[in-house]
Amino acid sequence: MTTPPIRSIVIVGGGTAGWMAAAALARMVRAGVQVTLVESEAIGIVGVGEATIPPIRTFNAMLGIDENHFLAHTQGSMKLGIEFVGWGRPGERYMHPFGEFGFDVEGVRFHQIWQKLHALGLAAPLEEYSLCATAAYRNRYAAPSGDQGSPLASMVQAYHFDASLYAAYLRAYSEQRGVVRREGRITHVALRGEDGFIEAVTLESGERIEGELFVDCSGFRGLLIEEALHTGYEDWTHWLPCDRAVAVPSANVGALTPYTRATAREAGWQWRIPLQHRTGNGYVYSSAHLSDDEAAATLLGNLEGEALADPRPLRFTTGRRKLAWNRNCVALGLSSGFLEPLESTSIHLIQSGISRLLALLPDRGWGDAERDMYNDLTRTQYEQVRDFVIFHYKANERPGELWRHVREMEVPESLAQRIALFRNRGRIFRRDDELFAETSWIAVMRGQGVTPQGWDPVADALDVNQLRPMIERIRGIFARAADAMPGHADYLARHCRAAPPPAMAAAR
């Protein structure tokens, strides 16, 4: 006998996580499922996730969202990668670009070819063989081409956008498709006596909202997953000691860069995220090595434009919930865990959690198989992202107590193995369909100063005298393609110009 499907889903919390979940689950409304989102306007939204990585395009495409329309309504800009300043050594910088480096030759990975030629003094810096990096440093952008014979087929982009505007954009999308929003603060969570499942939430007004599946998007608090279900939290601050951030918007000055910047500071790092109407800035730091006042002063002293608000402090504990799906509750976003936004993974972790939920949506039988698979996949992804972020700290030659500590600390065995493999012959192997591609690991490994002792022997089967002009042609093709692109700001003005926010428009 077939178990009946779930007919009511309650999302607790709005913001980016809540409205992304609502937008994706709106398709279930057509299948007869009632989707209700509960949020309170009195509770602020933590907007640190304004930079994204390329899979966000897949999420928007699934919803049928037009790129230019979305960017115009979220003050969005393009992102071709992340520039890291001073991470390996003070004064050094490198780009972690999207897309691939060069092209493989006869089945030999391009970076192995480059590695050999660079060791012989016959190759330019690796970034010059990436179209995204080349365009980013020229502050240029053109849309990717579907023609595989065009250099623009190598373009891969993500976005910067105002997270609060994205949430509002998805709210309108969701409500138009039948998602019901309830305003109010939750004062009580009712659990069923027989199995401890969540039965309903009660609002301050006294309204009781029942559901069969609950999605916790309540932020760090974890109103359902932690306060009601006592799931537990796995703390990773022994590997990632930064536990605070201070954020402030500033006026745009200079070129509108199509990339995020992460600048290493004394006790952490500073982000810079350019939007059409402002620049997002923040300082992620360790409170054991810097006071809150010093962090705010450092951030304000390193802004490129005038501060547009007072610095906003944030506190967090890096780690993850021991179960992302507990009983009939699935946690998304900050309720599920937190990894500092160094590689712009916050929104992607929400997106991937939603994708898993859609793929494993339970019925009223509440079998263990779907829940266990969801938790296993979530744990694996969090650990993989964790290792990638830890590596940025581990491979450094910076002065200072924090940087010495993270340089000398023991890292997870999974990361130690990966570093050892790369140090030998520059090899990267990915497991379990992990998020970060081979190109990402190569960019950050080389950028942080990890130099392999050799290269894959298969590269020796290729003639150096033929390879050198070949990779120089690639470099030249990418340089000419980037030079032919419009400026990033010009592209946005032509295709997706955003109206100024009300406060800015009123000031004119």
HUZITA-V347773 format. One record per pair of residues at least 12 apart in sequence whose C-alpha atoms are under 10 Angstrom apart, sorted by the first residue. I is the first residue (numbers start at 1). J is the second residue. Records with the same first field share a line. If there is no record, write none. Layout:
I=J / J
//
This chain:
2=363 / 365
3=362 / 363 / 364 / 365 / 366
4=362 / 363 / 364 / 365
5=32 / 33 / 212 / 361 / 362 / 363 / 364 / 365
6=32 / 33 / 34 / 211 / 212 / 213 / 361 / 362 / 363 / 364 / 365 / 366
7=28 / 29 / 31 / 32 / 33 / 34 / 35 / 211 / 212 / 213 / 363 / 364
8=28 / 29 / 32 / 33 / 34 / 35 / 36 / 210 / 211 / 212 / 213 / 214
9=22 / 25 / 28 / 29 / 33 / 34 / 35 / 36 / 37 / 179 / 210 / 211 / 212 / 213 / 214 / 215 / 329
10=22 / 34 / 35 / 36 / 37 / 38 / 180 / 181 / 200 / 201 / 209 / 210 / 211 / 212 / 213 / 214 / 215 / 216 / 329
11=25 / 35 / 36 / 37 / 38 / 39 / 181 / 211 / 213 / 214 / 215 / 216 / 217 / 218 / 329 / 330 / 331 / 332
12=36 / 37 / 38 / 39 / 40 / 182 / 185 / 186 / 201 / 214 / 215 / 216 / 217 / 218 / 219 / 222 / 223 / 224 / 331
13=37 / 38 / 39 / 40 / 43 / 45 / 185 / 186 / 215 / 216 / 217 / 218 / 219 / 222 / 223 / 335
14=37 / 38 / 39 / 40 / 41 / 43 / 44 / 45 / 164 / 167 / 168 / 171 / 181 / 216 / 217 / 218 / 219
15=39 / 43 / 44 / 45 / 46 / 47 / 163 / 164 / 165 / 166 / 167 / 168 / 170 / 171 / 217 / 218 / 219 / 333
16=45 / 46 / 47 / 49 / 50 / 163 / 164 / 165 / 166 / 167 / 168 / 169 / 170 / 171 / 217 / 333 / 346 / 347 / 350
17=163 / 167 / 215 / 216 / 217 / 218 / 219 / 331 / 332 / 333 / 334 / 335 / 346 / 347 / 349 / 350 / 351 / 353 / 354
18=37 / 38 / 39 / 167 / 170 / 171 / 215 / 216 / 217 / 218 / 219 / 332 / 333 / 350
19=37 / 166 / 167 / 168 / 169 / 170 / 171 / 172 / 173 / 174 / 175 / 179 / 217
20=59 / 60 / 63 / 166 / 167 / 169 / 170 / 171 / 173 / 174 / 332 / 347 / 350 / 351 / 354
21=37 / 170 / 174 / 215 / 217 / 332 / 333 / 350 / 351 / 353 / 354 / 355 / 357 / 358
22=35 / 36 / 37 / 170 / 171 / 173 / 174 / 175 / 177 / 178 / 179 / 180 / 181 / 215 / 354
23=35 / 60 / 63 / 167 / 169 / 170 / 171 / 172 / 173 / 174 / 175 / 176 / 177 / 178 / 179
24=59 / 60 / 62 / 63 / 170 / 173 / 174 / 351 / 354 / 355 / 358
25=174 / 177 / 179 / 354 / 357 / 358
26=63 / 173 / 174 / 175 / 176 / 177 / 178 / 179 / 180
27=63 / 174 / 177 / 178 / 179
28=177 / 178 / 179 / 358
29=174 / 177 / 178 / 179
30=177 / 178
33=178 / 179
34=178 / 179 / 180 / 211
35=174 / 175 / 178 / 179 / 180 / 181 / 211 / 213 / 214
36=175 / 178 / 179 / 180 / 181 / 182 / 209 / 210 / 211 / 214
37=171 / 174 / 175 / 179 / 180 / 181 / 182 / 183 / 214 / 215 / 217
38=180 / 181 / 182 / 183 / 184 / 185 / 186 / 201 / 203 / 209 / 217 / 218
39=181 / 182 / 183 / 184 / 185 / 186 / 203 / 217 / 218
40=182 / 183 / 184 / 185 / 186 / 203
41=183 / 184 / 185
42=183 / 184 / 185
43=184 / 185 / 218
45=163 / 164 / 167 / 218 / 219
46=163 / 164 / 219 / 220 / 312 / 314 / 334
47=162 / 163 / 164 / 165 / 247 / 280
48=162 / 163 / 164 / 245 / 246 / 247 / 271 / 280 / 281 / 282 / 314 / 340 / 341 / 344 / 346 / 347
49=160 / 161 / 162 / 163 / 164 / 273 / 340 / 341 / 344 / 345 / 346 / 347 / 348
50=76 / 159 / 160 / 161 / 162 / 163 / 164 / 166 / 260 / 273 / 274 / 275 / 280 / 341 / 344 / 346 / 347
51=76 / 77 / 78 / 79 / 81 / 82 / 158 / 159 / 160 / 161 / 162 / 163 / 259 / 260 / 271 / 272 / 273 / 274 / 275 / 280 / 341 / 342 / 343 / 344 / 345 / 346 / 347 / 348
52=78 / 79 / 81 / 157 / 158 / 159 / 160 / 161 / 260 / 341 / 343 / 344 / 345 / 346 / 347 / 348
53=79 / 80 / 81 / 82 / 98 / 156 / 157 / 158 / 159 / 160 / 343 / 344 / 345 / 346 / 347 / 348 / 436
54=79 / 80 / 81 / 98 / 99 / 156 / 157 / 158 / 159 / 348
55=157 / 158 / 347 / 348 / 351 / 352 / 435
56=157 / 158 / 159 / 347 / 348 / 351 / 352
57=156 / 157 / 158 / 159
58=351
59=348 / 351 / 352 / 354 / 355
63=170 / 173
65=170 / 173
67=159 / 495 / 496
68=492 / 494 / 495 / 496 / 497 / 498
69=495 / 496 / 497 / 498
70=161 / 165 / 166 / 169 / 170 / 496 / 498
71=159 / 160 / 161 / 162 / 166 / 275 / 276 / 492 / 495 / 496 / 497 / 498
72=161 / 276 / 492 / 493 / 495 / 496 / 497 / 498 / 499 / 500
73=161 / 162 / 165 / 166 / 168 / 169 / 496 / 497 / 498 / 499 / 500
74=160 / 161 / 162 / 163 / 164 / 165 / 166 / 167 / 168 / 169 / 275 / 276 / 277 / 496 / 498 / 499 / 501
75=160 / 161 / 162 / 163 / 165 / 166 / 274 / 275 / 276 / 277 / 278 / 492 / 496 / 497 / 498 / 499 / 500 / 501
76=159 / 160 / 161 / 162 / 163 / 165 / 166 / 274 / 275 / 276 / 277 / 492 / 496 / 497 / 498
77=158 / 159 / 160 / 161 / 162 / 256 / 257 / 258 / 259 / 273 / 274 / 275 / 276 / 277 / 488 / 489 / 491 / 492 / 496 / 497 / 498
78=136 / 140 / 141 / 142 / 143 / 157 / 158 / 159 / 160 / 161 / 256 / 257 / 258 / 259 / 260 / 274 / 275 / 276 / 488 / 489 / 491 / 492
79=97 / 98 / 132 / 136 / 141 / 156 / 157 / 158 / 159 / 160 / 161 / 257 / 258 / 259 / 260 / 273 / 274 / 488
80=95 / 96 / 97 / 98 / 99 / 131 / 132 / 133 / 134 / 135 / 136 / 137 / 139 / 140 / 141 / 155 / 156 / 157 / 158 / 159 / 257 / 258 / 259 / 260
81=95 / 96 / 97 / 98 / 99 / 132 / 133 / 136 / 156 / 157 / 158 / 159 / 258 / 259 / 260 / 261 / 343 / 440
82=94 / 95 / 96 / 97 / 98 / 133 / 136 / 258 / 259 / 260 / 261 / 262 / 271 / 272 / 273 / 342 / 343 / 344
83=95 / 96 / 97 / 133 / 136 / 137 / 259 / 260 / 261 / 262 / 263 / 271 / 272 / 447
84=96 / 260 / 261 / 262 / 263 / 264 / 269 / 271 / 342 / 392 / 444 / 447 / 448
85=261 / 262 / 263 / 264 / 265 / 269 / 270 / 447
86=262 / 263 / 264 / 265 / 269 / 396 / 397 / 398 / 448
87=262 / 263 / 264 / 265 / 269 / 392 / 393 / 395 / 396 / 397 / 398 / 403 / 447 / 448 / 449
88=264 / 392 / 393 / 394 / 395 / 396 / 397 / 398 / 444 / 445 / 446 / 447 / 448 / 449 / 450
89=264 / 395 / 396 / 397 / 398 / 399 / 447 / 448 / 449
90=263 / 264 / 265 / 396 / 397 / 398 / 399
91=264
92=447 / 448
93=262 / 263 / 447 / 448
94=125 / 126 / 127 / 133 / 443 / 444 / 446 / 447 / 448
95=126 / 127 / 130 / 132 / 133 / 134 / 136 / 137 / 259 / 260 / 261 / 440 / 443 / 444 / 447
96=127 / 130 / 132 / 133 / 259 / 260 / 343 / 439 / 440 / 441 / 442 / 443 / 444 / 445 / 446 / 447
97=127 / 130 / 131 / 132 / 133 / 134 / 135 / 136 / 156 / 157 / 259 / 439 / 440 / 443 / 444
98=130 / 131 / 132 / 133 / 154 / 155 / 156 / 157 / 158 / 437 / 439 / 440 / 443
99=130 / 131 / 132 / 133 / 153 / 154 / 155 / 156 / 157 / 437 / 439 / 440
100=129 / 130 / 131 / 132 / 154 / 155 / 156 / 437 / 438 / 439 / 440
101=114 / 126 / 127 / 128 / 129 / 130 / 131 / 132 / 133 / 154 / 439 / 440 / 442 / 443 / 474 / 475
102=114 / 126 / 127 / 128 / 129 / 130 / 131 / 154 / 471 / 472 / 473 / 474 / 475 / 478
103=129 / 130 / 154 / 470 / 471 / 474
105=459 / 462 / 467 / 470 / 471
106=458 / 459 / 461 / 462
107=458 / 459
108=456 / 457 / 458 / 459 / 460 / 461 / 462
109=427 / 456 / 458 / 459
110=129 / 459 / 471
111=126 / 129 / 426 / 427 / 438 / 439 / 442 / 443 / 455 / 456 / 459
112=425 / 426 / 427 / 454 / 455 / 456 / 457 / 458 / 459 / 460
113=455 / 456 / 458 / 459 / 460 / 462 / 464 / 467 / 468 / 471
114=126 / 129 / 455 / 459 / 467 / 468 / 471
115=425 / 426 / 451 / 452 / 453 / 454 / 455 / 456 / 459
116=454 / 455 / 456 / 457 / 459 / 460 / 464
117=455 / 459 / 464 / 467 / 468 / 471
118=468
119=451 / 452 / 453 / 454 / 455
120=464
122=464 / 467 / 468 / 469 / 471 / 472
123=468 / 469 / 471 / 472 / 475
124=471 / 472 / 475
126=442 / 443 / 446 / 447 / 475
127=443 / 447 / 475
128=472 / 474 / 475 / 476 / 478 / 479
129=471 / 472 / 473 / 474 / 475 / 476 / 477 / 478 / 479
130=154 / 155 / 474 / 475 / 478 / 479
131=151 / 152 / 153 / 154 / 155 / 156 / 474 / 475 / 477 / 478 / 479 / 480 / 481 / 482
132=152 / 154 / 155 / 156 / 157 / 258 / 259 / 478 / 482
133=155 / 258 / 259 / 478 / 482
134=475 / 478 / 479 / 480 / 481 / 482 / 483
135=155 / 258 / 259 / 478 / 479 / 480 / 481 / 482 / 483 / 484 / 485 / 486 / 487 / 488
136=257 / 258 / 259 / 260 / 482 / 487 / 488
137=257 / 258 / 259 / 482
138=255 / 257 / 258 / 479 / 482 / 483 / 485 / 487 / 488
139=255 / 256 / 257 / 258 / 259 / 482 / 483 / 485 / 486 / 487 / 488 / 489
140=256 / 257 / 258 / 482 / 483 / 484 / 485 / 486 / 487 / 488 / 489 / 490 / 491
141=155 / 157 / 257 / 258 / 482 / 483 / 484 / 485 / 486 / 487 / 488 / 489 / 490 / 491 / 492
142=155 / 157 / 481 / 482 / 484 / 485 / 486 / 487 / 488 / 491
143=155 / 156 / 157 / 485 / 491
144=156 / 157
150=477 / 481
151=474 / 477 / 478 / 480 / 481 / 482
152=478 / 481 / 482 / 485
154=478
157=258 / 259
158=258 / 259
159=258 / 259 / 260 / 273 / 274 / 275
160=258 / 259 / 260 / 273 / 274 / 275 / 276 / 279 / 280 / 344
161=273 / 274 / 275 / 276 / 277 / 280
162=273 / 274 / 275 / 276 / 277 / 278 / 279 / 280
163=347
182=203 / 207 / 209
183=203 / 204 / 205
184=202 / 203 / 204 / 205 / 206 / 207
185=201 / 202 / 203 / 204 / 205
186=201 / 202 / 203 / 204 / 205 / 206 / 207 / 208 / 209 / 223
187=201 / 202 / 203 / 204 / 205 / 206
188=200 / 201 / 202 / 203 / 204 / 206 / 208 / 223 / 224 / 228
189=201 / 202 / 203 / 208 / 209 / 223 / 224 / 227 / 228 / 229
190=202 / 208 / 210 / 228
191=228 / 229
195=327
196=228 / 229 / 327 / 328
197=212 / 213 / 214 / 228 / 229 / 326 / 327 / 328 / 329
198=210 / 211 / 212 / 213 / 214 / 224 / 225 / 228 / 229 / 327 / 328 / 329
199=211 / 212 / 213 / 214 / 328
200=212 / 213 / 214
201=214 / 224
211=328
212=328 / 329 / 363 / 364
213=327 / 328 / 329 / 330 / 361 / 362 / 363 / 364 / 366
214=325 / 327 / 328 / 329 / 330 / 331
215=325 / 328 / 329 / 330 / 331 / 332 / 335 / 354 / 357
216=324 / 325 / 329 / 330 / 331 / 332 / 333 / 334 / 335 / 336
217=330 / 331 / 332 / 333 / 334 / 335 / 336 / 350
218=331 / 332 / 333 / 334 / 335 / 336
219=331 / 332 / 333 / 334 / 335 / 336 / 337 / 338
220=315 / 316 / 317 / 333 / 334 / 335 / 336 / 337 / 338
221=334 / 335
222=321 / 331 / 332 / 333 / 334 / 335 / 336 / 337
223=331 / 335
224=326 / 329 / 330 / 331 / 335
225=321 / 323 / 324 / 325 / 326 / 327 / 328 / 329 / 330 / 331 / 332 / 335 / 336
226=321 / 323 / 326 / 331 / 335 / 336
229=326 / 327 / 329
230=321 / 326
231=321 / 322 / 323 / 324 / 325 / 326 / 327
232=320 / 321 / 322 / 323
233=317 / 318 / 319 / 320 / 321 / 322 / 323 / 336 / 337
234=317 / 318 / 319 / 320 / 321 / 322 / 323 / 337
235=317 / 318 / 319 / 320 / 321 / 322 / 337 / 338
236=317 / 318 / 319 / 320 / 338 / 339 / 386
237=286 / 316 / 317 / 318 / 319
238=318 / 406 / 409 / 410 / 411
239=318 / 319 / 386 / 387 / 389 / 390 / 391 / 393 / 394 / 405 / 406 / 409 / 410 / 411 / 412
240=286 / 317 / 318 / 319 / 339 / 340 / 386 / 387 / 389 / 390 / 393 / 394 / 406
241=267 / 268 / 285 / 286 / 287 / 288 / 289 / 317 / 318 / 402 / 405 / 406
242=267 / 268 / 269 / 284 / 285 / 286 / 287 / 288 / 289 / 315 / 316 / 317 / 318 / 340 / 402
243=268 / 284 / 285 / 286 / 287 / 288 / 314 / 315 / 316 / 317 / 318 / 340
244=268 / 283 / 284 / 285 / 286 / 287 / 288 / 290 / 291 / 292 / 295 / 313 / 314 / 315 / 316 / 317 / 318 / 340
245=268 / 269 / 270 / 282 / 283 / 284 / 285 / 286 / 287 / 292 / 295 / 296 / 311 / 312 / 313 / 314 / 315 / 316 / 340
246=270 / 281 / 282 / 283 / 284 / 285 / 292 / 293 / 295 / 296 / 297 / 299 / 300 / 310 / 311 / 312 / 313 / 314 / 315
247=270 / 271 / 280 / 281 / 282 / 283 / 284 / 296 / 299 / 300 / 309 / 310 / 311 / 312 / 313 / 314
248=279 / 280 / 281 / 282 / 283 / 296 / 299 / 300 / 303 / 307 / 308 / 309 / 310 / 311 / 312 / 313
249=272 / 273 / 274 / 277 / 278 / 279 / 280 / 281 / 282 / 303 / 305 / 306 / 307 / 308 / 309 / 310 / 311 / 312
250=272 / 274 / 277 / 278 / 279 / 280 / 281 / 300 / 303 / 304 / 305 / 306 / 307 / 308 / 309
251=274 / 275 / 277 / 278 / 279 / 280 / 303 / 304 / 305 / 306 / 307 / 308
252=274 / 275 / 276 / 277 / 278 / 279 / 280 / 304 / 305 / 306 / 307
253=274 / 278 / 279 / 303 / 304 / 305 / 306
254=304 / 305
255=274 / 487 / 488 / 489
256=273 / 274 / 275 / 276 / 278 / 279 / 487 / 488 / 489 / 490 / 492
257=273 / 274 / 275 / 487 / 488 / 489
258=273 / 274 / 275 / 487 / 488 / 489
259=272 / 273 / 274
260=272 / 273 / 274 / 280 / 342 / 343 / 344
261=273 / 274 / 281 / 342
262=281 / 282 / 283 / 341 / 342 / 343
263=283
264=283 / 284 / 393 / 398 / 403
265=283 / 284 / 285 / 295 / 298 / 299 / 398 / 400 / 403
266=285 / 286 / 289 / 290 / 295 / 298 / 398 / 399 / 400 / 401 / 402 / 403
267=283 / 284 / 285 / 286 / 287 / 288 / 289 / 290 / 291 / 295 / 400 / 401 / 402 / 403
268=283 / 284 / 285 / 286 / 287 / 289 / 290 / 295 / 393 / 402 / 403
269=282 / 283 / 284 / 285 / 286 / 299 / 342
270=282 / 283 / 284 / 285 / 295 / 298 / 299 / 302 / 303 / 342
271=283 / 284 / 299 / 341 / 342
272=303 / 304
275=498
276=489 / 492 / 493 / 496 / 497 / 498 / 499 / 500
277=498 / 499 / 500 / 501 / 504
278=305 / 306 / 307 / 308 / 500 / 501
279=303 / 304 / 305 / 306 / 307 / 308
280=303 / 307
281=299 / 300 / 302 / 303 / 304 / 307 / 311
282=295 / 296 / 299 / 300 / 303 / 311 / 312 / 313
283=295 / 296 / 298 / 299 / 300 / 313
284=299 / 313 / 314 / 315 / 340 / 341 / 342
285=402
286=402
287=315
288=402
289=400 / 401 / 402
290=402
292=313
295=311 / 313
296=310 / 311 / 312 / 313
297=311
299=311
316=334 / 337 / 338 / 339 / 340
317=337 / 338 / 339 / 340
318=337 / 338 / 339 / 340 / 386
319=336 / 337 / 338 / 339 / 340 / 382 / 383 / 386
320=334 / 335 / 336 / 337 / 338 / 339 / 378 / 379 / 382 / 383
321=334 / 335 / 336 / 337 / 338 / 375 / 378 / 379
322=336 / 337 / 375 / 379
323=336 / 337 / 371 / 372 / 374 / 375 / 376 / 378 / 379
324=336 / 337 / 353 / 371 / 372 / 374 / 375 / 376 / 377 / 378 / 379
325=357 / 370 / 371 / 372 / 373 / 374 / 375 / 376 / 378
326=371 / 372 / 375
327=366 / 368 / 371
328=362 / 364 / 366 / 371
329=371
330=353 / 354 / 357 / 371 / 374 / 375
331=350 / 353 / 354
332=347 / 349 / 350 / 351 / 352 / 353 / 354 / 357
333=346 / 347 / 348 / 349 / 350 / 351 / 353 / 354
334=346 / 347 / 349 / 350
336=349 / 350 / 353 / 378 / 382
337=349 / 382
338=382 / 386
339=382 / 383 / 385 / 386 / 389
340=386 / 389
341=389
342=388 / 389 / 390 / 392
343=385 / 388 / 389 / 392 / 436
345=382 / 385 / 389 / 435
348=435
349=378 / 381 / 382 / 385 / 435
352=377 / 378 / 381 / 435
353=374 / 375 / 377 / 378 / 381
356=370 / 373 / 374 / 375 / 377 / 378
357=370 / 371 / 374
359=374
360=373 / 374
361=374
377=432
380=431 / 432 / 434
381=432 / 433 / 434 / 435
382=434 / 435
383=412 / 414 / 415 / 434
384=414 / 415 / 430 / 431 / 432 / 434 / 435 / 436
385=434 / 435 / 436
386=412 / 415
387=411 / 412 / 413 / 414 / 415 / 416 / 418
388=415 / 435 / 436 / 440 / 441 / 444 / 445
390=406 / 407 / 411 / 412 / 415
391=406 / 407 / 411 / 415 / 416 / 418 / 419 / 441 / 444 / 445 / 448
392=406 / 407 / 444 / 445 / 447 / 448
393=405 / 406 / 407 / 408 / 409 / 448
394=406 / 407 / 408 / 409 / 410 / 411 / 448
395=407 / 408 / 419 / 444 / 445 / 447 / 448 / 449 / 450
396=408 / 448 / 449 / 450
397=448 / 449
418=430 / 441
419=441 / 445 / 450 / 452
420=450 / 452
421=452
422=441 / 442 / 445 / 446 / 450 / 451 / 452 / 453 / 454 / 455
423=445 / 450 / 451 / 452 / 453 / 454 / 455
424=451 / 452 / 453 / 454 / 455 / 456
425=451 / 452 / 453 / 454 / 455 / 456 / 457
426=442 / 445 / 446 / 450 / 451 / 452 / 453 / 454 / 455 / 456
427=441 / 442 / 452 / 454 / 455 / 456
428=441 / 442
429=441
//
